[in-house]
């Protein structure tokens, strides 16, 4: 019985760590996607020299 409890405890710890890693991954991915989206808008901006006078 003790062996089963140890195995379940280890499986629970592994699942908790995997959940944390997945959460961090998705948070970073969402942040980078948002950052790249705003960078793309700035890159595609073309200034008009006729309005700078």
C-alpha positions in Angstrom: 0.0 0.0 0.0 2.9 2.4 0.8 4.3 1.7 -2.7 1.1 2.8 -4.4 1.0 6.0 -2.4 4.6 6.8 -3.3 3.9 6.2 -7.0 0.8 8.4 -6.9 2.7 11.1 -5.1 5.5 11.1 -7.7 2.9 11.1 -10.6 1.1 14.0 -8.9 4.4 16.0 -8.6 5.3 15.3 -12.3 1.8 16.5 -13.4 2.1 19.6 -11.3 5.5 20.5 -12.8 4.2 19.8 -16.3 1.2 22.1 -15.6 3.5 24.9 -14.4 5.8 24.5 -17.4 2.8 24.6 -19.8 1.4 27.7 -18.2 4.7 29.5 -18.4 5.1 28.5 -22.1 1.7 29.8 -23.1 2.1 33.0 -21.2 5.5 33.7 -22.9 4.1 32.7 -26.3 1.1 35.1 -25.8 3.5 37.9 -24.8 5.8 37.4 -27.7 3.0 37.2 -30.2 1.6 40.5 -28.9 5.0 42.1 -29.0 5.7 40.8 -32.6 2.3 42.1 -33.7 3.1 45.7 -32.6 6.6 45.5 -34.0 5.2 44.4 -37.4 2.9 47.5 -37.4 5.9 49.8 -36.8 8.0 48.1 -39.4 5.4 48.4 -42.1 4.9 52.1 -41.5 6.1 54.4 -44.3 6.5 58.0 -43.7 5.4 60.6 -46.2 8.1 63.2 -46.9 5.5 65.6 -48.3 4.0 66.1 -44.9 7.3 66.7 -43.1 7.7 70.3 -44.4 
